[in-house]
Amino acid sequence: MARERKFTKEDLYQETKELLLEVGYEGFNFSILADNLKVSRGAIYKYFKNKDHLITNYMVYEMEKFIEHLTYIGTLDDFDSQFESLLQSILADKDNQRIREMAIKLPEINSKYTEENRKRISSLHLEMYHSLQEFVTKGKKQKKFPAHLPDSLILGFIFNTIDLPNHEQLPTEEWIGHIRFMLSHGIVIDN
């Protein structure tokens, strides 16, 4: 019997991410994943009972990493540093935002293997919202955001910049700089 190729959790999650982005939830299966990792399906089934079990585990992993980064952002002293770090994190890797959106839209699966992960994902969404709420509150206190604007509008506006297409294929840093400018100063010049 041939010895099974070993893979790390990070290898598995990276390939899971790439496959989800390529084929989406519906097209995702262990056969393709195993082929891409050059392992047997059985090697994956040793750790995960089905694709939903794996995908929800992966989504918890990604969301925990994002929450960890939001926690770091919260430790930065000034609002401008927090704003810069938040923009960098949400704009530099748009794929992770697409994955987080998939987590929200996962079909309801009543499985003992996914229920705990679904609860954890919901909990992480609340934690993410609270971290971002603190960011907006700090921005309003420091008069960086207009006090009359709803917090949800500010957050929605920032997060929807992710979907802006970079048609000119500008380098990431330049693209982020332009978005930062527009978020900070608007697009209309008052003369």
C-alpha positions as CSV (number, residue, x, y, z in Angstrom):
1,M,0.0,0.0,0.0
2,A,1.4,3.4,-1.0
3,R,2.1,5.8,1.8
4,E,-0.3,8.7,2.0
5,R,1.1,12.1,1.3
6,K,0.9,14.4,4.4
7,F,-0.7,17.8,4.4
8,T,-1.0,20.5,7.0
9,K,-4.1,22.2,8.1
10,E,-2.8,25.4,6.4
11,D,-2.3,23.4,3.1
12,L,-5.8,22.0,3.3
13,Y,-7.4,25.4,4.2
14,Q,-5.4,27.2,1.4
15,E,-6.6,24.7,-1.2
16,T,-10.1,24.8,0.3
17,K,-10.1,28.6,-0.2
18,E,-8.8,28.4,-3.7
19,L,-11.4,25.8,-4.7
20,L,-14.2,27.7,-3.1
21,L,-13.2,30.8,-5.0
22,E,-12.9,28.9,-8.2
23,V,-16.1,26.7,-8.1
24,G,-18.1,28.1,-5.2
25,Y,-19.9,26.1,-2.5
26,E,-22.0,24.1,-4.9
27,G,-19.1,22.9,-7.1
28,F,-16.8,22.1,-4.1
29,N,-16.2,18.4,-3.4
30,F,-13.6,16.2,-1.8
31,S,-12.6,14.5,-5.1
32,I,-11.4,17.8,-6.6
33,L,-9.8,18.8,-3.3
34,A,-8.0,15.5,-2.9
35,D,-6.7,15.7,-6.5
36,N,-5.4,19.2,-6.0
37,L,-3.7,18.2,-2.7
38,K,-2.5,14.9,-4.3
39,V,-4.0,12.8,-1.5
40,S,-6.8,10.3,-1.3
41,R,-10.3,11.4,-0.4
42,G,-9.9,9.1,2.6
43,A,-7.1,11.2,3.9
44,I,-9.5,14.2,4.1
45,Y,-12.3,12.1,5.5
46,K,-10.1,11.1,8.4
47,Y,-10.5,14.7,9.7
48,F,-13.8,15.9,8.2
49,K,-17.1,14.0,7.8
50,N,-18.3,16.0,4.7
51,K,-17.7,19.1,2.7
52,D,-19.9,21.2,5.1
53,H,-17.8,20.1,8.1
54,L,-14.6,21.1,6.3
55,I,-16.0,24.4,4.8
56,T,-17.4,25.6,8.1
57,N,-14.1,24.7,9.9
58,Y,-12.2,26.6,7.3
59,M,-14.6,29.6,7.7
60,V,-14.2,29.6,11.4
61,Y,-10.4,29.6,10.9
62,E,-10.5,32.6,8.5
63,M,-12.9,34.6,10.6
64,E,-10.8,34.0,13.7
65,K,-7.7,35.3,11.9
66,F,-9.7,38.4,10.8
67,I,-11.0,39.0,14.4
68,E,-7.4,38.6,15.6
69,H,-6.4,41.3,13.2
70,L,-9.3,43.6,14.3
71,T,-8.2,43.1,17.9
72,Y,-4.7,44.2,16.9
73,I,-6.2,47.3,15.1
74,G,-8.0,48.1,18.3
75,T,-4.7,48.3,20.1
76,L,-3.3,51.0,17.8
77,D,-3.2,54.4,19.6
78,D,-4.6,56.7,17.0
79,F,-7.5,56.6,14.7
80,D,-5.5,57.2,11.5
81,S,-3.4,54.1,12.1
82,Q,-6.5,52.1,12.8
83,F,-8.1,53.3,9.6
84,E,-5.0,52.6,7.5
85,S,-4.7,49.1,9.0
86,L,-8.4,48.3,8.4
87,L,-8.2,49.5,4.8
88,Q,-5.1,47.5,4.2
89,S,-6.7,44.3,5.6
90,I,-10.0,44.6,3.8
91,L,-8.6,45.8,0.4
92,A,-5.4,43.8,0.2
93,D,-7.2,40.4,0.3
94,K,-10.6,40.7,-1.3
95,D,-10.8,36.9,-1.5
96,N,-11.2,36.6,2.3
97,Q,-14.2,39.0,2.1
98,R,-15.8,36.8,-0.5
99,I,-15.2,33.8,1.7
100,R,-16.8,35.6,4.7
101,E,-19.8,36.4,2.5
102,M,-20.1,32.7,1.6
103,A,-20.2,31.9,5.3
104,I,-23.2,34.1,5.7
105,K,-25.0,32.5,2.8
106,L,-24.3,28.9,3.5
107,P,-27.4,26.8,3.2
108,E,-29.0,25.6,6.4
109,I,-27.4,22.2,7.1
110,N,-28.7,20.3,10.1
111,S,-25.7,18.3,11.0
112,K,-24.0,17.6,14.3
113,Y,-20.7,18.2,12.5
114,T,-21.5,21.7,11.4
115,E,-23.9,23.0,14.1
116,E,-21.0,24.0,16.5
117,N,-19.2,25.8,13.6
118,R,-22.3,27.6,12.5
119,K,-22.8,28.8,16.1
120,R,-19.2,29.9,16.2
121,I,-19.5,31.7,12.9
122,S,-22.5,33.6,14.2
123,S,-20.6,34.5,17.4
124,L,-17.6,35.6,15.3
125,H,-19.9,37.9,13.2
126,L,-21.1,39.5,16.4
127,E,-17.5,39.9,17.6
128,M,-16.5,41.4,14.3
129,Y,-19.4,43.8,14.4
130,H,-18.6,44.9,17.9
131,S,-14.9,45.5,17.0
132,L,-15.9,47.6,14.0
133,Q,-18.5,49.4,16.1
134,E,-15.7,50.4,18.5
135,F,-13.7,51.7,15.5
136,V,-16.6,53.9,14.3
137,T,-17.3,55.1,17.8
138,K,-13.6,56.1,18.2
139,G,-13.7,57.9,14.8
140,K,-16.8,59.9,15.8
141,K,-15.3,60.8,19.2
142,Q,-12.2,62.1,17.4
143,K,-14.4,63.9,14.9
144,K,-13.0,61.8,12.0
145,F,-16.5,60.7,11.0
146,P,-19.6,63.0,11.0
147,A,-21.6,62.3,14.1
148,H,-24.9,62.5,12.3
149,L,-24.1,59.6,9.9
150,P,-25.5,56.2,11.0
151,D,-22.7,53.8,12.0
152,S,-24.0,51.1,9.7
153,L,-23.7,53.5,6.7
154,I,-20.1,54.3,7.6
155,L,-19.2,50.6,7.9
156,G,-21.1,49.7,4.8
157,F,-19.4,52.4,2.8
158,I,-16.0,51.3,3.9
159,F,-16.6,47.6,3.3
160,N,-18.3,48.1,0.0
161,T,-15.1,49.7,-1.4
162,I,-14.0,46.1,-1.6
163,D,-16.2,45.6,-4.6
164,L,-14.9,48.5,-6.6
165,P,-13.2,47.1,-9.7
166,N,-9.6,48.1,-10.3
167,H,-10.0,48.3,-14.1
168,E,-6.7,50.2,-14.6
169,Q,-4.9,47.4,-12.8
170,L,-3.2,49.9,-10.5
171,P,-0.7,48.5,-8.0
172,T,-2.4,47.5,-4.8
173,E,-0.8,50.2,-2.7
174,E,-1.7,53.0,-5.2
175,W,-5.3,51.6,-5.4
176,I,-5.6,51.6,-1.6
177,G,-4.2,55.1,-1.5
178,H,-6.9,56.4,-3.9
179,I,-9.6,54.7,-2.0
180,R,-8.3,56.1,1.3
181,F,-8.3,59.6,-0.2
182,M,-11.9,59.2,-1.5
183,L,-13.1,57.9,1.9
184,S,-11.3,60.6,3.7
185,H,-12.0,63.6,1.4
186,G,-14.9,62.6,-0.9
187,I,-15.0,63.0,-4.6
188,V,-16.3,66.5,-4.9
189,I,-13.9,69.5,-4.6
190,D,-15.4,72.5,-2.9
191,N,-14.0,75.7,-4.4
